[in-house]
Every structure is written in structure tokens, then in C-alpha cells.
């Protein structure tokens, strides 16, 4: 093969280095898929390797299909039957042949997440455990995490010392027993059982080591413990194992991914080769320089520096807005300028944000201005389950005859008013020529229902009536908080304590921002018109619901192929766009407040920023607000440290409002004067809110200084000197 014609020198090295353990550190946009496919083709065409002795594993079905398609283009139809698959697909295929060694039938069924949660729900009910305090989805998440760390139910039970872990151990044991009896595996079992067989049966391990003489793994930075163990078990014999990935794009630790799998790979094999792909084919040099400047601040990484033969390009643009509305307007104005003056299409733009809740402000402006968009990898704000639930409560309060809203939330949160009860009410209504709502509100007259069920429904009717009375004298935001409190909706999410439930809580709190903005606008209109008449007693609620319904009426939206893409930064990985906007570049949002007390989590946030920047081909905009309404409350925000890590010569400041809170590193203002402050490890400081602390680490940035300070009252905090209200103090002061 004439591979030198199609690959750069480093890529050629990665393709031809076939006879030992190889770690390919593939920077963003460096052509790693091309390297993997050409490596397979090189093995088959130049090294005469049997195509069926090659195992190539990647993470998503889409990536596996793309890899197989490219392999077929290079080697012909033999590629159709090669082992190119995801981890789970490989394990399923492996277990069809080998699971009988564990005493299970080859005809096992695979339970998806929904099946698993239903089974866990049944177990919880049978054990008479409070399903509201211990939601099945939360329990499933804990069990899944244990399995991904190769902890079986017996080991988990032996290490369970507190009440919650003992409860999980009990459910885990029953869950696994039920799976076994049903001859079923969940997704995690596919990995775990494969590891068990390879570990317990040396002859089987040897058979597959001999079968797969060459092992290739893509996106290795995303592997969890179980996946890494499979790779090591299969590749440890012949050691012809090639793993490809980028530690700087390891952003899924919350899914169980372990960055050490890639950063320590070369330490697990003597004589392992490491080849770095640093030439980027996607972005301009200025974009890459900005990304390099951010990621170099991480300590736990393999050093690399992206470069390109592309043009130098435009500098990264930074914009400071007074608030998030001005921030979003700036983004939309810029997009319109590109379309009108530079012949760009909507599909050339992507808007990235750290959390799902941030999409709401962007979506509303796009809808109002009739600009087509799609949420990639998620739902529109008003289509999210928790938002629809609370709006259904509000609609039912406004209109008790709203049967759609009634049926949506009659059992949300669970009240033991199930499908059988609903069916009985429907039948009664049909027999008596009544609407469902009429029958529902006359529940005591339905003979087929037990007194217990009638009591539950009457409690619900009283609950809604109480909300209706409350809504007459209170604004929509207070009504929402009343609904959260009286129904236990928010508490249930808080008790789940999962990433998903925390995201749902953030979305709910963002709904408060919507209501408060509506109330402020309504009061301005009232003042302007001098109209003090209240109209209907629920007119404020009705007006709010009408406003929301207009925002969510997307039936006429032209969803052609030309639309702006909105997505979280986590969903952006692996994609590319000509022009990227990264909004909400503020401390506490990005990096997220949850990451502030952990260096590992803060470094993952920085990797997430790196991923966002390197999605752009031509231009990056990074925007932030001085004042941000978060969860209904206005807060003054500090600019994200990640923006401060980009050198000034790589940034254009397009701000119309210039923040006077930004100034040169290692200085702060006091009484209108700039004072020079030098910090070193061991210094003692006083913080206006957190009290006394000691400096544990000092890191100089391009226009600021980052301190790690341990406070006796609140523990470890990561601070930027230009924003933190700090004062140096003597040790014994």
C-alpha cells in the first residue's frame, strides 16, 4: 500500500508499528480514524495477516459502522465479516459461544436499562422499601458503577457498612439472582461475564489470544475498569495491542471512565511505544494555540502540542455581557452577520453550554426570531420531562378540566393512583355519559373503587384546590416553589442524588428564572399602561401559561437540514463546526461549582473546555455575563478561569460592556488603588466569607493567579486572585 501518499509521517509510524504494545496519543482532529483503518489495511495487504485474526473495538455503533465502512473501502468485501464492533457487541458475540462455562444458556436475553429498572422496581416493592427515598434509577446507577469496577454483589456486601450500602447490597443480590433465573444479562454483565470467563478459564483466554493476534482499541481514554481489563486479558499474551485515544479529551469520569487507563498504559508493558499525532486537520493555528494554552494547565496529562498547516486564522473572540439576555443577543446578532455578509448557513454554527438548563435562554430568543435550531443529544427545554410535569400542575390549577395535564401528573410523584384506577374511572365516565374530569371530581360516586383509592384521589383534589387558592395571591415563581414543596417533587429528585436527577433539578430551577422574568415584564407593562385592574383572579398564571405555550408551539418550525445546533459540551465530543460559540464562561457554571473542591474534577472541566475549543474549524467565540440569573436569582459572576488561561495576543475583546473587575495578574483593587500581592505556598489568608485559610498551591495564569486554599471552615477552595476577597495575614494573627 502507498500509505505515505495518504498519511503524514507520524501517522505512517503508527500504522507500521505492528509488533508490540503501542499507545497512539491522537490529538483532536489529528485523523485517528484514518490511522486505525489504514493500520488494519496495512496488516491485511502488506503483512498478509488473516483478517479474522484482527479485533478492532470502538465505543459507539456509529463509530464502528464508520470504521467498518472505511475498512471495506480499503480491503474489499472481506471487511464486512471482520470483528469491528463496540465493546458490548464484542462481549455479546463472545458470550454466545462461551457463557455456558458459567452455567448459563447461550440463549440468554439482554436487558436494556428500562428492563433493569423495572426489575429493580419490583424487587424494591417486594422488599417493602420506600421507593421515593430509594428510586430504582438511583439503585441501578449504584449497581452499574459497582459492576464497572468489577465488584460483584458478594464483594459489595462484604464492604457495605452504612445503611444505604447494606440496602443496595440486598437489592443487588436479589437483582443478580433474578437475572440468573431469567437467563438474562444487563449491559454491564456483558462486560463483567467476559472478564470472569477470561480470568477463570486460562484455556479460553489462550484460545482468544491466539485467535486475535492483533488488537486495536479506539477512544481508549473513555474505557472503564471492566473494559480495560478485557483489553489487557486479550492482549497480554502476544502484546500486539494498539490503543488510540487522547487523555486531553477524557471527559466521562461520571460514567466510570478512568483516565489512568490511557495515561499509565505504557507503564503496564515493557518496551511499549508511544506515538503522538499532533498535526491537526480541522482548526486554524490560532484556535489550536488557544486550546493548547488552556490544557497545558492540567498536570495529569501526556504532553502534546497541536499544530496545523492550515492558515493562522482569526483570534478567539471574547465577549462580556451585562446579563445572559445581552449575551444571547450578541450570539444571534453575530450569526445573522455571518449569514448576511459572509454567506454562511445556519448549519455552520454550534452553540455549546455546560449544563442543559442554559439552553433555555438561547432557545427562547431563537424561537422569537424564527431561527431554526435543534438540540443535539438532548431535549428542548420545554420538552424535558420535569418541565412538562410542573407546567402540567400549573395548567391543571388554572383549568381543572384539563384532562391531559390531569392524567400526566395524577401519579407524579407516585401516589398509588395507577392505571387500573384510571381505567375504572374512564369506564364509569363512559357508562354515565360524563367526561373523565367530571367523573374524577365525583370520585365518591364510583362504586368500583375502594375507599382507600377514593381517599388518595380526594387528597389529590384537595392538593390542587389548595394550589389554586395559593395562586390567586402569589406570583408564578412562588407557586412553582409551593408545588415543589407540597408534592415532594423536588425532594424526590434530591434523594435520587444522581447526575441525571441533579440536571433535572437545575432545569427546574431555571424555570424559576422564566417565571421571574415574566413577572418583571408584566409589572413593567402594567406600570406603562397604568392598568391596576387585576382581571381574573388567576390572570397572572393564565398569562404566563399562554406565554410558555407560544414559546413551545414549534409545529410550524422549518426543521430542514439548515439549522443551528445547540448542545452541551459533553455531547460535542467527536463533532466539528466552522464557527463555535461557547456561552456561560463563568466560574461556578464552567467550571461547574461541583468541581471546585477536587483537582481531578477541575482538570476534567478544563479538558471539557479543550474539547469545546477544538470543535471549531474557523472561529471560536467565548462569552460570559457579569450578572447572571441562575435559578431565579441574580448573581454577579466571575469570568471563567479558562478564559484567563488564554494569552491576550490570541484574543479579541468584542465587549460592549467592559468588566472593570478584570485586571492584571497578582493585583487587586482596594480603596481605588492597585496593590501588588505575592503569594507562595504556606501563606495564610483571610476570606470575607470563608474566614482563615492556608495557601496549598499557586499557579500563575496569563492574566491572573490561581490559588488552592484550605479553609478551616469550608475545606479546599480554588480561587482566582483578581476576584476573591482575600487578604494576606500573619500565621498567628
PEBELDA-V37143 format. One record per helix or strand of 3 or more residues. SS is the DSSP state (2 for helix, 1 for strand). FROM is the first residue (numbers start at 1). LEN is the number of residues. If there is no record, write none. Layout:
<<SS FROM LEN> <SS FROM LEN>>
//
This chain:
<<2 3 3> <2 9 8> <1 22 5> <2 32 14> <2 51 3> <1 54 5> <2 61 15> <2 77 5> <1 83 4> <2 87 16> <1 109 3> <2 113 14> <2 136 13> <2 153 6> <2 163 19> <1 184 3> <2 187 14> <2 202 10> <1 214 4> <2 220 3> <2 225 11> <1 241 5> <2 247 3> <2 253 3> <2 260 4> <2 265 4> <1 273 5> <2 285 11> <1 316 6> <2 324 19> <2 346 3> <1 349 5> <2 356 13> <1 373 3> <2 381 3> <2 385 14> <2 403 7> <2 419 13> <2 436 5> <2 443 3> <2 451 23> <2 476 12> <2 489 8> <2 499 31> <2 539 14> <1 564 5> <2 569 4> <1 577 6> <2 593 3> <2 599 15> <1 616 10> <1 627 4> <1 633 4> <2 641 4> <2 648 3> <1 651 3> <1 667 4> <1 673 4> <1 684 4> <1 691 10> <1 705 7> <1 715 6> <1 726 4>>
//
